[in-house]
Amino acid sequence: MKNKFHFYVLAILCINLGVIFPFILPENFYFDSDTIVNHNGEKGWIGSYPLTMMFYYITGLGLLPYWLLALIQLPILFLALRLIGIPENFHIFTIKNCLIYISFFMIVAFIGQPSKELFTFLLVALIIYLFQIKQLSLGVCLLLSFSIFIFFGAIFRPYFIFIPLIASGIFLITKIKFKNRFIIGIFGGILVLVFLSLSHGLIKGKHLSEVSRDEANIGRMDNEFADTMIISPMDTSTMYGELFSSFYGFFTVNFPINGLKFFYKPQVVSFVIWQLLLSVILIIRFSYLLKDYPERKKEFWITSFMLSYFIIQGIFEPDLGSAVRHKIGILPLIYFVLYYDEFKRKFL
């Protein structure tokens, strides 16, 4: 019971913070939210911004003050995590638990307001629920999850279409008997994305990082809030440059040691520490899954989805700020992967 009590206390505390934050956080923190509610005729049914604008317009949620919206939105998000499960030792202060405690507060900061990440959060939670239904075979779970990712990518964020492709690549590569299958699997996943990017460059004339990260950064080079931009040292218009840029982006987003240069920004340093600890723990847990694949097939695939998203961030993320925001968007995946052994009873 202590674990449940601890979970509920944290959730209630975070919901209360959601009421307070709109009155104390700086205005620039709500730039995306203000853009969403002040849609200026840009709402629609295709694209992350238009669709999010349409949702908040139709539901009327965009008319509510942010503190009241937090009271409605945050309980739904914490309920989504509750339905995945509460780890037995959630009340004990371990590194793993502390990472999730911090993530709870990050939910408030990034999704306790009009946010595109609301849809991502609920989408990945739905996929986990599917895998937790013991009556569904692995094949059915993969078919449904692949379909959801492709549909979501088609109407919301195109790069979600790549998740099934990269996850499948990781699976196939890890079946080869290498000495360190985890490292080979990650590098193989990045190479799958690079291949897709280069193919896009041959067909469209520009690589994926050029039409996503680079274009997003060009228009805000002189912005005072854009000093955490991710800029590849090499020209991404060349094949070699795109290959280097993909690996550079992956390590910058998931092992952001270079972010320590922003020592004068506590929020950036906090993210760097959180991300480094998270990445190390996830590496260890995925290594365990590679050894136990015959018994933990569903957990392996969920972890592969999460790793695929981390790989995709290497090409599409324009800065460290958006990287952490988008990480919280897939928190249900991270939450499950950190505790999959605690939820194994649901797979029996």
C-alpha positions in Angstrom: 0.0 0.0 0.0 2.9 2.4 0.6 3.8 2.4 -3.1 0.2 3.4 -4.1 0.0 6.0 -1.4 3.3 7.5 -2.6 2.1 7.5 -6.2 -1.2 9.3 -5.3 0.5 11.8 -3.1 3.0 12.7 -5.8 0.1 12.9 -8.4 -2.0 15.2 -6.1 1.1 17.4 -5.4 1.8 17.7 -9.1 -1.8 18.6 -9.9 -1.7 21.4 -7.3 1.5 22.6 -8.8 -0.2 22.7 -12.2 -2.6 25.3 -10.7 0.3 27.4 -9.4 2.7 27.2 -12.3 0.8 29.5 -14.7 1.2 32.3 -12.2 4.9 31.9 -11.5 6.6 30.6 -14.7 7.9 33.1 -17.3 5.7 33.9 -20.3 8.1 32.4 -22.8 7.5 29.0 -21.2 3.9 29.2 -22.6 4.8 30.2 -26.1 3.6 26.9 -27.6 0.4 26.9 -25.5 -0.4 30.5 -26.5 0.2 29.6 -30.2 -2.2 26.7 -29.8 -5.1 28.6 -28.2 -4.6 31.7 -30.4 -5.0 29.6 -33.5 -5.5 32.5 -35.8 -7.4 30.4 -38.4 -4.6 27.8 -38.6 -6.5 24.9 -37.0 -7.1 21.8 -39.2 -7.1 18.0 -39.3 -3.5 17.3 -40.5 -0.3 18.3 -38.7 0.6 18.5 -35.0 -0.2 22.2 -34.6 -3.4 22.4 -36.7 -4.8 19.2 -35.1 -4.0 20.3 -31.6 -5.5 23.7 -32.3 -8.7 22.1 -33.6 -8.9 19.8 -30.5 -8.7 22.7 -28.0 -11.1 24.8 -30.1 -13.8 22.1 -30.5 -13.6 21.0 -26.9 -13.6 24.6 -25.6 -10.6 23.7 -23.4 -8.6 26.4 -25.2 -10.9 29.0 -23.6 -10.1 27.9 -20.1 -7.4 29.6 -18.0 -4.3 27.4 -17.8 -4.7 26.7 -14.1 -8.1 25.3 -14.6 -7.0 23.3 -17.7 -4.3 21.7 -15.5 -7.0 20.5 -13.1 -8.7 18.7 -16.0 -5.7 17.5 -18.0 -3.2 16.4 -15.4 -5.5 13.8 -13.6 -6.0 12.1 -17.0 -2.3 11.8 -17.5 -1.6 10.4 -14.1 -4.5 8.0 -14.5 -2.9 6.8 -17.7 0.2 5.9 -15.8 -1.8 4.4 -13.0 -3.5 2.0 -15.5 -0.1 0.8 -16.6 0.7 -0.1 -13.0 2.4 1.0 -9.8 5.8 -0.6 -9.0 5.9 -2.5 -5.7 8.9 -0.4 -4.4 7.7 2.9 -5.8 7.9 4.5 -2.3 11.7 3.7 -1.9 14.2 6.3 -2.9 16.2 4.7 -5.6 17.8 6.3 -8.7 15.2 4.8 -10.9 12.3 6.0 -8.8 13.8 9.4 -8.4 14.0 9.8 -12.2 10.2 9.1 -12.4 9.5 11.4 -9.4 11.2 14.2 -11.4 9.4 13.2 -14.5 6.1 13.6 -12.7 6.9 17.3 -12.1 8.1 17.6 -15.7 4.6 16.4 -16.8 3.2 19.4 -15.0 5.7 21.8 -16.6 5.2 20.5 -20.2 1.8 19.0 -20.4 -0.2 20.8 -17.7 -1.2 23.3 -20.3 -2.4 23.3 -24.0 0.1 20.9 -25.5 0.8 18.7 -28.5 2.4 16.2 -26.2 -1.0 15.4 -24.7 -1.8 13.3 -27.8 1.6 11.6 -27.8 1.4 10.7 -24.1 -2.0 9.1 -24.5 -1.1 7.4 -27.8 1.9 5.5 -26.4 0.0 4.7 -23.2 -2.7 3.1 -25.4 0.0 1.0 -27.2 1.3 -0.3 -23.8 -2.2 -1.2 -22.7 -2.5 -3.3 -25.9 0.7 -5.2 -25.1 -0.5 -5.8 -21.5 -3.7 -7.6 -22.7 -2.6 -11.2 -22.1 -5.2 -12.5 -24.6 -3.5 -10.7 -27.5 -0.7 -12.5 -29.2 2.6 -10.7 -30.0 1.7 -10.7 -33.7 -1.6 -9.0 -33.0 0.0 -6.4 -30.7 2.6 -5.6 -33.4 0.0 -5.3 -36.1 -2.1 -2.9 -34.0 0.8 -0.8 -32.7 2.4 -0.5 -36.2 -1.0 0.6 -37.6 -1.4 3.2 -34.8 2.1 4.6 -35.3 1.6 4.9 -39.0 -1.8 6.5 -38.7 -0.6 8.9 -36.0 2.4 9.8 -38.2 0.1 10.4 -41.2 -2.1 12.9 -39.4 0.1 14.3 -36.6 3.9 13.9 -36.7 5.3 12.2 -39.8 8.4 10.8 -38.0 6.2 8.4 -36.0 5.9 6.4 -39.2 9.6 5.6 -38.8 9.2 3.9 -35.4 8.0 0.5 -36.7 10.7 0.5 -39.4 13.5 1.3 -36.9 12.2 -1.1 -34.2 12.0 -3.9 -36.8 15.6 -3.1 -37.8 16.7 -3.2 -34.2 15.0 -6.6 -33.8 16.6 -8.1 -37.0 20.0 -6.8 -36.2 20.0 -8.1 -32.6 19.2 -11.6 -33.9 22.7 -11.7 -35.4 25.1 -13.3 -32.9 27.4 -10.3 -32.2 29.4 -10.0 -29.0 27.6 -6.8 -28.0 24.2 -7.0 -29.6 22.9 -3.9 -27.7 25.5 -1.6 -29.2 25.1 -3.2 -32.7 21.3 -2.9 -32.4 21.4 0.8 -31.6 23.9 1.6 -34.3 21.8 -0.5 -36.7 18.7 1.4 -35.8 20.5 4.7 -36.5 21.7 3.4 -39.8 18.1 2.5 -40.7 17.1 6.1 -40.1 20.1 7.4 -42.0 19.1 5.2 -45.0 15.6 6.6 -44.9 17.0 10.1 -44.7 19.4 9.6 -47.6 16.6 8.1 -49.6 14.5 11.2 -48.9 17.4 13.3 -50.0 17.7 11.4 -53.3 14.0 11.8 -54.0 13.2 15.2 -52.6 16.7 16.8 -52.8 17.1 17.4 -49.1 17.9 15.1 -46.2 15.5 14.7 -43.3 17.6 16.7 -40.9 17.7 19.6 -43.4 13.9 19.8 -43.6 13.4 19.4 -39.9 16.1 20.4 -37.4 18.1 22.7 -39.7 15.0 24.6 -41.0 13.6 25.0 -37.5 16.9 26.5 -36.3 17.6 28.8 -39.2 14.7 31.1 -38.3 15.8 31.5 -34.7 19.5 31.8 -34.7 19.5 35.2 -33.0 16.7 34.3 -30.5 17.9 34.7 -26.9 16.1 31.5 -25.9 17.6 29.4 -28.6 21.2 28.9 -27.3 20.6 25.2 -26.6 20.0 24.5 -30.3 21.5 21.3 -31.7 23.7 22.2 -34.7 25.8 19.6 -36.5 29.4 20.5 -37.0 29.2 19.1 -40.6 27.1 20.2 -43.5 24.0 18.0 -43.6 23.4 18.5 -47.3 26.1 15.8 -48.1 25.7 12.1 -47.5 28.7 12.0 -45.1 27.4 15.0 -43.3 24.0 13.5 -42.8 25.5 10.3 -41.5 27.7 12.2 -39.0 24.8 14.5 -38.1 22.5 11.5 -37.3 25.0 10.0 -34.8 25.9 13.5 -33.5 22.2 14.3 -32.9 21.6 10.9 -31.2 24.4 11.3 -28.7 23.7 15.0 -28.1 20.0 14.3 -27.3 20.5 11.1 -25.3 24.0 11.6 -23.8 24.0 15.4 -23.6 27.3 15.9 -21.9 28.0 19.0 -23.9 24.9 20.5 -22.2 27.1 20.9 -19.1 28.5 24.0 -20.7 25.3 25.7 -19.7 26.3 25.5 -16.1 24.7 28.9 -15.5 21.3 27.4 -16.5 20.1 25.1 -13.7 17.2 23.7 -15.8 19.6 22.6 -18.5 22.1 21.0 -16.1 19.1 19.2 -14.4 18.0 17.8 -17.7 21.5 16.7 -18.6 21.8 14.7 -15.3 18.3 13.3 -15.7 18.9 12.2 -19.3 22.3 10.7 -18.6 21.1 8.6 -15.7 18.0 7.6 -17.7 20.1 6.5 -20.7 22.4 4.4 -18.6 19.6 2.6 -16.8 17.8 2.0 -20.1 20.9 0.5 -21.7 21.2 -1.9 -18.8 17.6 -2.9 -18.9 17.6 -3.5 -22.7 20.7 -5.6 -22.3 18.7 -7.8 -19.9 15.9 -8.1 -22.4 18.2 -9.3 -25.1 19.2 -12.2 -22.9 15.6 -13.0 -21.9 14.0 -12.4 -25.3 12.1 -15.8 -25.5 10.3 -15.0 -22.2 10.0 -11.2 -22.6 9.1 -10.7 -26.2 6.4 -8.0 -25.6 8.7 -6.1 -23.3 11.5 -6.2 -25.9 9.3 -4.7 -28.6 8.0 -1.9 -26.3 11.6 -1.1 -25.4 12.5 -1.1 -29.1 9.7 1.4 -29.8 11.2 3.7 -27.1 14.8 3.3 -28.5 13.5 4.0 -32.0 12.0 7.3 -30.8 15.3 8.2 -29.1 17.1 7.5 -32.4 14.6 9.6 -34.4 15.3 12.5 -32.0 18.8 12.6 -33.3 17.6 13.9 -36.7 14.4 15.8 -35.8 15.1 17.6 -32.5 16.2 21.3 -33.0 17.3 21.9 -29.4 17.7 20.3 -25.9 14.6 22.1 -24.7 12.3 20.4 -27.2 14.2 17.2 -26.6 13.1 17.0 -23.0 9.6 18.1 -23.8 9.2 15.4 -26.3 10.8 12.8 -23.9 8.0 13.6 -21.5 5.5 13.1 -24.3 6.6 9.4 -24.4 6.9 9.0 -20.6 4.5 6.0 -20.5 7.0 4.1 -22.6 9.9 5.2 -20.3 7.8 4.4 -17.2 7.0 0.9 -18.5 10.6 0.1 -19.6 12.0 1.2 -16.2 9.6 -1.1 -14.4 8.7 -3.9 -16.9 9.7 -6.6 -14.4 7.2 -5.1 -11.9 4.4 -5.4 -14.4 5.2 -8.9 -15.6 2.2 -10.4 -13.9 0.0 -8.7 -16.5 1.6 -10.7 -19.3 1.0 -14.1 -17.7 
